[in-house]
Amino acid sequence: MKERKLGNSGLEVSALGLGCMGMSFGYGPAADKREMISLLRTAVELGVTFFDTAEVYGPFTNEELVGEALAPLREGLVIATKFGWDIDPETGESRGGLDSRPERIRAAAEGMLKRLRTDRIDLLYQHRVDPLVPIEDVAGTVKDLIWEGKVRHFGLSEAGAQTIRRAHAVQPVTALQSEYSLWWREPEEEILPILEELGIGFVPFSPLGKGFLTGKIDENTTFDSSDFRNTVPRFSPENRKSNKILVELMTRIAEENQASPARIALAWLIAQKPWIVPIPGTTKLHRLRDNLGAVEIELGPEEMREIDRAAREITVEGHRYSESSERWIDR
């Protein structure tokens, strides 16, 4: 497995990480715990050193899963998790809002350390920007946790350019995690330039378009009632039908490279910048192996230009979040 550094921080991770959310949250019923522990440990055997979770995934159950699976293999791994939602620390009930008050951050970090069975959090993200708490207070609190040895690096998620700049002035931001893929390219406008300027790494989540860019989803696909894609406008049957043109492009490029559409989509992302580390998620071993094969694919300049030209002519239909979720995005 090739490795990459997240910006100027010196934090070195595998060129592809593993997003763990879907193992217990978001995409239908939680997967079998023993199978997921085996999958996580196999990922380590295959060279993955970068694992992503969050307290709200469950809540708490995903961190507990990651902790149990990786505690025996902890040395050399980078575990990232996130705070920022209003969660009852006793019941684990998500109350639906944001809460990044300093005392909440500290309480969250203590819970994370226990659930992850570790003595430090390698990368601690603010999951969503809390408009009621100055970002300077958030960054300052994480700075204190770093000084205390409980956290190693600070990250932001779905933060806008000015928020990134303000946070970075208080505590250097190691990485920004936001959605980025061939069907969501907004970060190219403002975000990638500021990350490059400040020396911040980029960790794209949903690099396979929540599964759509694998080519395994069409307008006839049905999702479990608890799958959040049921609420995403981009995944309405009519929009899936319209958006198939993007998958057809990926499939054609994939056939030319004797690869899967997923590998091409990930290889395209990896080729954008040397400090970009996508975190595709999966609950299937064969998909994990296929995704990891993307690091061996080197798309040439002409292929990159061809993909870029063709993709820019495609209008992706539907918003990427429901209206209620869109309000949590920092602009």
C-alpha atoms as a printed R data frame, in Angstrom:
    type eleno elety resid chain resno       x       y       z
1   ATOM     1    CA   MET     A     1   0.000   0.000   0.000
2   ATOM     2    CA   LYS     A     2   1.290   3.425  -0.929
3   ATOM     3    CA   GLU     A     3   1.285   6.158   1.688
4   ATOM     4    CA   ARG     A     4   0.544   9.862   1.652
5   ATOM     5    CA   LYS     A     5   1.028  12.814   3.982
6   ATOM     6    CA   LEU     A     6  -1.954  14.949   4.893
7   ATOM     7    CA   GLY     A     7  -0.706  18.401   3.949
8   ATOM     8    CA   ASN     A     8   2.243  19.831   5.850
9   ATOM     9    CA   SER     A     9   1.303  18.143   9.119
10  ATOM    10    CA   GLY     A    10   3.610  15.170   8.740
11  ATOM    11    CA   LEU     A    11   0.687  12.792   9.424
12  ATOM    12    CA   GLU     A    12   1.310   9.836   7.119
13  ATOM    13    CA   VAL     A    13  -1.504   7.462   6.191
14  ATOM    14    CA   SER     A    14  -2.315   4.839   3.578
15  ATOM    15    CA   ALA     A    15  -3.212   6.374   0.207
16  ATOM    16    CA   LEU     A    16  -6.757   5.075   0.718
17  ATOM    17    CA   GLY     A    17  -8.453   5.007   4.082
18  ATOM    18    CA   LEU     A    18 -11.536   3.098   5.162
19  ATOM    19    CA   GLY     A    19 -14.779   4.866   6.038
20  ATOM    20    CA   CYS     A    20 -16.433   2.772   8.757
21  ATOM    21    CA   MET     A    21 -19.834   4.488   9.100
22  ATOM    22    CA   GLY     A    22 -21.805   2.083   6.919
23  ATOM    23    CA   MET     A    23 -20.788  -0.897   9.024
24  ATOM    24    CA   SER     A    24 -23.227   0.153  11.725
25  ATOM    25    CA   PHE     A    25 -25.124   3.240  10.602
26  ATOM    26    CA   GLY     A    26 -26.728   5.054   7.681
27  ATOM    27    CA   TYR     A    27 -27.005   2.441   4.949
28  ATOM    28    CA   GLY     A    28 -29.605   0.145   6.473
29  ATOM    29    CA   PRO     A    29 -29.351  -2.293   9.408
30  ATOM    30    CA   ALA     A    30 -25.969  -2.693  11.068
31  ATOM    31    CA   ALA     A    31 -23.821  -5.413   9.551
32  ATOM    32    CA   ASP     A    32 -22.805  -8.487  11.540
33  ATOM    33    CA   LYS     A    33 -20.341  -7.383  14.208
34  ATOM    34    CA   ARG     A    34 -17.979 -10.336  13.894
35  ATOM    35    CA   GLU     A    35 -17.859  -9.967  10.122
36  ATOM    36    CA   MET     A    36 -17.040  -6.267  10.444
37  ATOM    37    CA   ILE     A    37 -14.287  -6.926  12.991
38  ATOM    38    CA   SER     A    38 -12.820  -9.426  10.535
39  ATOM    39    CA   LEU     A    39 -13.134  -6.911   7.682
40  ATOM    40    CA   LEU     A    40 -11.397  -4.176   9.672
41  ATOM    41    CA   ARG     A    41  -8.538  -6.468  10.615
42  ATOM    42    CA   THR     A    42  -8.207  -7.708   7.038
43  ATOM    43    CA   ALA     A    43  -7.982  -4.074   5.908
44  ATOM    44    CA   VAL     A    44  -4.961  -3.678   8.195
45  ATOM    45    CA   GLU     A    45  -3.409  -6.821   6.691
46  ATOM    46    CA   LEU     A    46  -3.928  -5.296   3.233
47  ATOM    47    CA   GLY     A    47  -2.064  -2.139   4.234
48  ATOM    48    CA   VAL     A    48  -4.813   0.261   5.301
49  ATOM    49    CA   THR     A    49  -3.628   2.432   8.188
50  ATOM    50    CA   PHE     A    50  -6.317   5.150   8.157
51  ATOM    51    CA   PHE     A    51  -9.762   4.484   9.661
52  ATOM    52    CA   ASP     A    52 -12.656   6.946   9.952
53  ATOM    53    CA   THR     A    53 -15.524   6.894  12.431
54  ATOM    54    CA   ALA     A    54 -17.602   9.353  14.522
55  ATOM    55    CA   GLU     A    55 -19.483   9.405  17.800
56  ATOM    56    CA   VAL     A    56 -22.791  10.069  16.014
57  ATOM    57    CA   TYR     A    57 -22.519   6.855  13.957
58  ATOM    58    CA   GLY     A    58 -24.882   4.781  16.023
59  ATOM    59    CA   PRO     A    59 -24.481   6.914  18.106
60  ATOM    60    CA   PHE     A    60 -21.388   5.394  19.727
61  ATOM    61    CA   THR     A    61 -21.705   1.883  18.246
62  ATOM    62    CA   ASN     A    62 -19.363   2.510  15.330
63  ATOM    63    CA   GLU     A    63 -16.592   3.822  17.577
64  ATOM    64    CA   GLU     A    64 -17.073   0.779  19.814
65  ATOM    65    CA   LEU     A    65 -16.786  -1.524  16.790
66  ATOM    66    CA   VAL     A    66 -13.634   0.193  15.519
67  ATOM    67    CA   GLY     A    67 -12.141   0.156  19.002
68  ATOM    68    CA   GLU     A    68 -12.735  -3.542  19.535
69  ATOM    69    CA   ALA     A    69 -11.443  -4.472  16.085
70  ATOM    70    CA   LEU     A    70  -8.311  -2.337  16.049
71  ATOM    71    CA   ALA     A    71  -7.158  -2.243  19.683
72  ATOM    72    CA   PRO     A    72  -4.954  -5.353  19.259
73  ATOM    73    CA   LEU     A    73  -3.403  -3.818  16.109
74  ATOM    74    CA   ARG     A    74  -3.233  -0.215  17.302
75  ATOM    75    CA   GLU     A    75   0.445   0.553  16.685
76  ATOM    76    CA   GLY     A    76   0.975   2.311  13.358
77  ATOM    77    CA   LEU     A    77  -2.705   2.979  12.733
78  ATOM    78    CA   VAL     A    78  -4.361   6.383  12.409
79  ATOM    79    CA   ILE     A    79  -7.885   6.507  13.807
80  ATOM    80    CA   ALA     A    80  -9.998   9.572  13.050
81  ATOM    81    CA   THR     A    81 -13.276  10.402  14.750
82  ATOM    82    CA   LYS     A    82 -15.611  13.393  15.040
83  ATOM    83    CA   PHE     A    83 -17.523  15.445  17.602
84  ATOM    84    CA   GLY     A    84 -20.070  18.197  17.154
85  ATOM    85    CA   TRP     A    85 -23.571  16.774  17.407
86  ATOM    86    CA   ASP     A    86 -25.835  17.137  20.425
87  ATOM    87    CA   ILE     A    87 -25.767  13.622  21.876
88  ATOM    88    CA   ASP     A    88 -26.896  12.602  25.350
89  ATOM    89    CA   PRO     A    89 -23.702  11.201  26.926
90  ATOM    90    CA   GLU     A    90 -25.699   8.812  29.144
91  ATOM    91    CA   THR     A    91 -28.215   7.331  26.714
92  ATOM    92    CA   GLY     A    92 -26.389   7.911  23.440
93  ATOM    93    CA   GLU     A    93 -29.527   9.527  22.059
94  ATOM    94    CA   SER     A    94 -28.918  11.978  19.233
95  ATOM    95    CA   ARG     A    95 -30.962  15.107  19.908
96  ATOM    96    CA   GLY     A    96 -30.728  16.319  16.337
97  ATOM    97    CA   GLY     A    97 -28.787  19.548  16.734
98  ATOM    98    CA   LEU     A    98 -25.188  20.716  16.946
99  ATOM    99    CA   ASP     A    99 -23.100  21.242  20.058
100 ATOM   100    CA   SER     A   100 -19.435  22.224  19.898
101 ATOM   101    CA   ARG     A   101 -19.183  24.012  23.219
102 ATOM   102    CA   PRO     A   102 -15.751  23.472  24.802
103 ATOM   103    CA   GLU     A   103 -17.169  21.408  27.655
104 ATOM   104    CA   ARG     A   104 -19.018  19.203  25.167
105 ATOM   105    CA   ILE     A   105 -15.834  18.679  23.126
106 ATOM   106    CA   ARG     A   106 -13.945  17.597  26.242
107 ATOM   107    CA   ALA     A   107 -16.699  15.207  27.312
108 ATOM   108    CA   ALA     A   108 -16.878  13.775  23.792
109 ATOM   109    CA   ALA     A   109 -13.126  13.185  23.684
110 ATOM   110    CA   GLU     A   110 -13.181  11.283  26.983
111 ATOM   111    CA   GLY     A   111 -15.966   9.032  25.690
112 ATOM   112    CA   MET     A   112 -14.140   8.462  22.424
113 ATOM   113    CA   LEU     A   113 -10.953   7.380  24.166
114 ATOM   114    CA   LYS     A   114 -12.901   4.735  26.093
115 ATOM   115    CA   ARG     A   115 -14.908   3.473  23.131
116 ATOM   116    CA   LEU     A   116 -11.878   3.362  20.831
117 ATOM   117    CA   ARG     A   117  -9.832   1.612  23.553
118 ATOM   118    CA   THR     A   118  -6.924   3.944  23.026
119 ATOM   119    CA   ASP     A   119  -4.867   6.564  24.845
120 ATOM   120    CA   ARG     A   120  -4.986   9.134  22.040
121 ATOM   121    CA   ILE     A   121  -7.173  10.221  19.131
122 ATOM   122    CA   ASP     A   122  -4.970  10.550  16.067
123 ATOM   123    CA   LEU     A   123  -7.238  12.963  14.193
124 ATOM   124    CA   LEU     A   124 -10.185  14.709  15.840
125 ATOM   125    CA   TYR     A   125 -12.612  16.489  13.513
126 ATOM   126    CA   GLN     A   126 -15.395  18.911  14.229
127 ATOM   127    CA   HIS     A   127 -18.161  17.049  12.371
128 ATOM   128    CA   ARG     A   128 -20.145  20.147  11.402
129 ATOM   129    CA   VAL     A   129 -19.482  23.812  12.070
130 ATOM   130    CA   ASP     A   130 -21.585  25.051  14.979
131 ATOM   131    CA   PRO     A   131 -22.797  28.609  14.213
132 ATOM   132    CA   LEU     A   132 -23.390  29.239  17.930
133 ATOM   133    CA   VAL     A   133 -19.791  28.555  18.978
134 ATOM   134    CA   PRO     A   134 -16.903  30.647  17.587
135 ATOM   135    CA   ILE     A   135 -14.555  28.413  15.626
136 ATOM   136    CA   GLU     A   136 -11.679  29.975  17.590
137 ATOM   137    CA   ASP     A   137 -13.121  28.432  20.764
138 ATOM   138    CA   VAL     A   138 -13.404  25.050  19.067
139 ATOM   139    CA   ALA     A   139  -9.841  25.179  17.744
140 ATOM   140    CA   GLY     A   140  -8.559  26.381  21.107
141 ATOM   141    CA   THR     A   141 -10.204  23.504  22.940
142 ATOM   142    CA   VAL     A   142  -8.720  20.930  20.582
143 ATOM   143    CA   LYS     A   143  -5.355  22.702  20.911
144 ATOM   144    CA   ASP     A   144  -5.543  22.122  24.670
145 ATOM   145    CA   LEU     A   145  -6.414  18.443  24.121
146 ATOM   146    CA   ILE     A   146  -3.386  18.141  21.835
147 ATOM   147    CA   TRP     A   147  -1.177  19.732  24.487
148 ATOM   148    CA   GLU     A   148  -2.553  17.224  27.022
149 ATOM   149    CA   GLY     A   149  -1.652  14.315  24.732
150 ATOM   150    CA   LYS     A   150  -5.232  13.118  24.261
151 ATOM   151    CA   VAL     A   151  -5.395  14.232  20.615
152 ATOM   152    CA   ARG     A   152  -2.664  14.362  17.968
153 ATOM   153    CA   HIS     A   153  -4.225  16.316  15.090
154 ATOM   154    CA   PHE     A   154  -7.167  18.665  14.469
155 ATOM   155    CA   GLY     A   155  -9.572  18.433  11.563
156 ATOM   156    CA   LEU     A   156 -12.733  20.051  10.213
157 ATOM   157    CA   SER     A   157 -15.590  18.591   8.191
158 ATOM   158    CA   GLU     A   158 -17.774  20.386   5.632
159 ATOM   159    CA   ALA     A   159 -16.274  23.724   6.691
160 ATOM   160    CA   GLY     A   160 -16.193  26.782   4.451
161 ATOM   161    CA   ALA     A   161 -13.049  28.636   3.406
162 ATOM   162    CA   GLN     A   162 -13.220  31.425   5.986
163 ATOM   163    CA   THR     A   163 -13.934  29.018   8.830
164 ATOM   164    CA   ILE     A   164 -10.908  26.964   7.807
165 ATOM   165    CA   ARG     A   165  -8.706  30.041   7.785
166 ATOM   166    CA   ARG     A   166  -9.903  31.228  11.203
167 ATOM   167    CA   ALA     A   167  -9.488  27.808  12.810
168 ATOM   168    CA   HIS     A   168  -6.059  27.307  11.293
169 ATOM   169    CA   ALA     A   169  -4.857  30.576  12.825
170 ATOM   170    CA   VAL     A   170  -5.526  29.169  16.314
171 ATOM   171    CA   GLN     A   171  -4.559  25.520  15.845
172 ATOM   172    CA   PRO     A   172  -3.105  24.211  12.561
173 ATOM   173    CA   VAL     A   173  -5.716  22.134  10.770
174 ATOM   174    CA   THR     A   174  -4.273  18.825   9.579
175 ATOM   175    CA   ALA     A   175  -7.164  17.767   7.360
176 ATOM   176    CA   LEU     A   176 -10.538  18.799   6.013
177 ATOM   177    CA   GLN     A   177 -13.073  16.068   5.426
178 ATOM   178    CA   SER     A   178 -15.811  16.921   2.940
179 ATOM   179    CA   GLU     A   179 -17.640  15.258   0.100
180 ATOM   180    CA   TYR     A   180 -15.731  15.200  -3.185
181 ATOM   181    CA   SER     A   181 -16.091  12.949  -6.195
182 ATOM   182    CA   LEU     A   182 -16.817  13.071  -9.887
183 ATOM   183    CA   TRP     A   183 -20.436  13.863  -9.069
184 ATOM   184    CA   TRP     A   184 -19.731  16.524  -6.455
185 ATOM   185    CA   ARG     A   185 -16.926  18.871  -7.523
186 ATOM   186    CA   GLU     A   186 -17.776  22.031  -5.614
187 ATOM   187    CA   PRO     A   187 -14.579  21.802  -3.467
188 ATOM   188    CA   GLU     A   188 -12.530  22.618  -6.559
189 ATOM   189    CA   GLU     A   189 -13.836  26.186  -6.555
190 ATOM   190    CA   GLU     A   190 -12.731  27.531  -3.153
191 ATOM   191    CA   ILE     A   191 -11.748  24.682  -0.892
192 ATOM   192    CA   LEU     A   192  -8.868  22.995  -2.731
193 ATOM   193    CA   PRO     A   193  -7.042  26.311  -3.313
194 ATOM   194    CA   ILE     A   194  -7.183  27.307   0.376
195 ATOM   195    CA   LEU     A   195  -6.099  23.841   1.485
196 ATOM   196    CA   GLU     A   196  -3.114  24.032  -0.832
197 ATOM   197    CA   GLU     A   197  -2.270  27.529   0.397
198 ATOM   198    CA   LEU     A   198  -2.376  26.525   4.060
199 ATOM   199    CA   GLY     A   199  -0.842  23.067   3.689
200 ATOM   200    CA   ILE     A   200  -3.946  21.162   4.821
201 ATOM   201    CA   GLY     A   201  -4.737  17.626   3.682
202 ATOM   202    CA   PHE     A   202  -8.084  16.680   2.142
203 ATOM   203    CA   VAL     A   203 -10.060  13.557   3.040
204 ATOM   204    CA   PRO     A   204 -12.989  13.095   0.632
205 ATOM   205    CA   PHE     A   205 -15.916  11.141   2.025
206 ATOM   206    CA   SER     A   206 -18.439   9.499  -0.305
207 ATOM   207    CA   PRO     A   207 -15.740   9.309  -3.010
208 ATOM   208    CA   LEU     A   208 -17.928   6.775  -4.825
209 ATOM   209    CA   GLY     A   209 -21.031   8.948  -4.669
210 ATOM   210    CA   LYS     A   210 -22.612   6.949  -1.812
211 ATOM   211    CA   GLY     A   211 -22.247   3.849  -3.970
212 ATOM   212    CA   PHE     A   212 -23.641   5.291  -7.187
213 ATOM   213    CA   LEU     A   213 -20.311   5.494  -9.029
214 ATOM   214    CA   THR     A   214 -19.731   1.761  -8.581
215 ATOM   215    CA   GLY     A   215 -22.282   1.126 -11.311
216 ATOM   216    CA   LYS     A   216 -24.264  -1.203  -9.037
217 ATOM   217    CA   ILE     A   217 -27.185   1.191  -8.495
218 ATOM   218    CA   ASP     A   218 -29.843   2.180 -11.030
219 ATOM   219    CA   GLU     A   219 -33.381   3.569 -11.027
220 ATOM   220    CA   ASN     A   220 -34.789   0.158 -10.074
221 ATOM   221    CA   THR     A   221 -32.616  -0.300  -6.988
222 ATOM   222    CA   THR     A   222 -34.501  -0.302  -3.689
223 ATOM   223    CA   PHE     A   223 -32.962   0.683  -0.362
224 ATOM   224    CA   ASP     A   224 -33.807  -0.516   3.147
225 ATOM   225    CA   SER     A   225 -36.255   1.778   4.925
226 ATOM   226    CA   SER     A   226 -33.486   2.900   7.320
227 ATOM   227    CA   ASP     A   227 -31.058   3.767   4.502
228 ATOM   228    CA   PHE     A   228 -30.541   7.549   4.479
229 ATOM   229    CA   ARG     A   229 -30.304   7.581   0.673
230 ATOM   230    CA   ASN     A   230 -34.103   7.382   0.659
231 ATOM   231    CA   THR     A   231 -34.086  11.027   1.792
232 ATOM   232    CA   VAL     A   232 -31.444  12.252  -0.667
233 ATOM   233    CA   PRO     A   233 -32.908  14.013  -3.733
234 ATOM   234    CA   ARG     A   234 -30.022  12.829  -5.901
235 ATOM   235    CA   PHE     A   235 -31.157   9.247  -5.256
236 ATOM   236    CA   SER     A   236 -34.752   9.617  -6.389
237 ATOM   237    CA   PRO     A   237 -35.497   7.035  -9.132
238 ATOM   238    CA   GLU     A   238 -35.834   9.713 -11.811
239 ATOM   239    CA   ASN     A   239 -32.528  11.353 -10.833
240 ATOM   240    CA   ARG     A   240 -30.756   8.008 -10.701
241 ATOM   241    CA   LYS     A   241 -31.964   7.355 -14.216
242 ATOM   242    CA   SER     A   242 -30.706  10.743 -15.411
243 ATOM   243    CA   ASN     A   243 -27.374  10.394 -13.607
244 ATOM   244    CA   LYS     A   244 -26.557   7.014 -15.189
245 ATOM   245    CA   ILE     A   245 -24.709   8.896 -17.909
246 ATOM   246    CA   LEU     A   246 -21.901   9.593 -15.435
247 ATOM   247    CA   VAL     A   247 -21.616   5.894 -14.575
248 ATOM   248    CA   GLU     A   248 -21.546   5.059 -18.270
249 ATOM   249    CA   LEU     A   249 -18.540   7.354 -18.640
250 ATOM   250    CA   MET     A   250 -16.759   5.636 -15.740
251 ATOM   251    CA   THR     A   251 -17.603   2.212 -17.134
252 ATOM   252    CA   ARG     A   252 -16.103   3.070 -20.508
253 ATOM   253    CA   ILE     A   253 -12.858   4.342 -18.969
254 ATOM   254    CA   ALA     A   254 -12.803   1.307 -16.683
255 ATOM   255    CA   GLU     A   255 -13.063  -1.119 -19.584
256 ATOM   256    CA   GLU     A   256 -10.147   0.583 -21.303
257 ATOM   257    CA   ASN     A   257  -8.071   0.090 -18.136
258 ATOM   258    CA   GLN     A   258  -9.385  -3.412 -17.338
259 ATOM   259    CA   ALA     A   259 -10.661  -2.105 -14.033
260 ATOM   260    CA   SER     A   260 -13.957  -1.470 -12.259
261 ATOM   261    CA   PRO     A   261 -15.765   1.896 -12.360
262 ATOM   262    CA   ALA     A   262 -15.095   2.210  -8.615
263 ATOM   263    CA   ARG     A   263 -11.348   1.913  -9.134
264 ATOM   264    CA   ILE     A   264 -11.398   4.565 -11.848
265 ATOM   265    CA   ALA     A   265 -13.450   6.974  -9.713
266 ATOM   266    CA   LEU     A   266 -10.993   6.552  -6.828
267 ATOM   267    CA   ALA     A   267  -7.935   6.736  -9.072
268 ATOM   268    CA   TRP     A   268  -9.261  10.007 -10.501
269 ATOM   269    CA   LEU     A   269  -9.540  11.454  -6.992
270 ATOM   270    CA   ILE     A   270  -6.088  10.269  -5.951
271 ATOM   271    CA   ALA     A   271  -4.609  11.865  -9.065
272 ATOM   272    CA   GLN     A   272  -6.003  15.330  -8.235
273 ATOM   273    CA   LYS     A   273  -3.487  16.210  -5.490
274 ATOM   274    CA   PRO     A   274  -0.779  14.282  -3.598
275 ATOM   275    CA   TRP     A   275  -2.387  15.293  -0.280
276 ATOM   276    CA   ILE     A   276  -5.838  13.867  -1.033
277 ATOM   277    CA   VAL     A   277  -6.765  10.625   0.761
278 ATOM   278    CA   PRO     A   278 -10.245   9.258  -0.042
279 ATOM   279    CA   ILE     A   279 -12.056   7.091   2.510
280 ATOM   280    CA   PRO     A   280 -14.473   4.802   0.643
281 ATOM   281    CA   GLY     A   281 -16.604   2.669   2.900
282 ATOM   282    CA   THR     A   282 -17.772  -0.901   2.427
283 ATOM   283    CA   THR     A   283 -19.030  -3.918   4.332
284 ATOM   284    CA   LYS     A   284 -17.853  -6.416   1.700
285 ATOM   285    CA   LEU     A   285 -14.354  -7.884   1.508
286 ATOM   286    CA   HIS     A   286 -14.370  -8.162  -2.303
287 ATOM   287    CA   ARG     A   287 -15.266  -4.464  -2.584
288 ATOM   288    CA   LEU     A   288 -12.539  -3.542  -0.118
289 ATOM   289    CA   ARG     A   289  -9.990  -5.393  -2.247
290 ATOM   290    CA   ASP     A   290 -11.327  -3.802  -5.419
291 ATOM   291    CA   ASN     A   291 -11.206  -0.288  -3.948
292 ATOM   292    CA   LEU     A   292  -7.635  -0.732  -2.749
293 ATOM   293    CA   GLY     A   293  -6.612  -1.658  -6.270
294 ATOM   294    CA   ALA     A   294  -7.212   1.980  -7.242
295 ATOM   295    CA   VAL     A   295  -3.846   2.998  -5.780
296 ATOM   296    CA   GLU     A   296  -2.115   0.969  -8.507
297 ATOM   297    CA   ILE     A   297  -3.938   2.708 -11.349
298 ATOM   298    CA   GLU     A   298  -2.175   5.698 -12.837
299 ATOM   299    CA   LEU     A   299  -4.427   7.603 -15.169
300 ATOM   300    CA   GLY     A   300  -2.421   9.399 -17.837
301 ATOM   301    CA   PRO     A   301  -2.782  13.115 -18.629
302 ATOM   302    CA   GLU     A   302  -4.923  12.425 -21.669
303 ATOM   303    CA   GLU     A   303  -7.247  10.130 -19.721
304 ATOM   304    CA   MET     A   304  -7.571  12.734 -16.993
305 ATOM   305    CA   ARG     A   305  -8.401  15.408 -19.558
306 ATOM   306    CA   GLU     A   306 -10.914  13.106 -21.228
307 ATOM   307    CA   ILE     A   307 -12.669  12.325 -17.961
308 ATOM   308    CA   ASP     A   308 -12.663  15.993 -17.005
309 ATOM   309    CA   ARG     A   309 -14.047  17.138 -20.360
310 ATOM   310    CA   ALA     A   310 -16.778  14.519 -20.425
311 ATOM   311    CA   ALA     A   311 -17.752  14.953 -16.760
312 ATOM   312    CA   ARG     A   312 -18.078  18.723 -17.109
313 ATOM   313    CA   GLU     A   313 -20.610  18.234 -19.888
314 ATOM   314    CA   ILE     A   314 -22.788  16.128 -17.594
315 ATOM   315    CA   THR     A   315 -25.303  17.835 -15.316
316 ATOM   316    CA   VAL     A   316 -25.833  15.747 -12.204
317 ATOM   317    CA   GLU     A   317 -29.466  15.937 -11.161
318 ATOM   318    CA   GLY     A   318 -30.649  16.359  -7.565
319 ATOM   319    CA   HIS     A   319 -29.239  17.876  -4.385
320 ATOM   320    CA   ARG     A   320 -26.705  15.806  -2.447
321 ATOM   321    CA   TYR     A   321 -28.511  16.322   0.879
322 ATOM   322    CA   SER     A   322 -32.086  16.612   2.021
323 ATOM   323    CA   GLU     A   323 -33.250  20.135   2.859
324 ATOM   324    CA   SER     A   324 -33.040  19.431   6.597
325 ATOM   325    CA   SER     A   325 -29.437  18.193   6.321
326 ATOM   326    CA   GLU     A   326 -28.332  20.964   3.980
327 ATOM   327    CA   ARG     A   327 -28.705  23.547   6.746
328 ATOM   328    CA   TRP     A   328 -25.731  22.085   8.603
329 ATOM   329    CA   ILE     A   329 -23.274  22.858   5.790
330 ATOM   330    CA   ASP     A   330 -20.936  25.776   6.425
331 ATOM   331    CA   ARG     A   331 -20.532  28.125   3.471
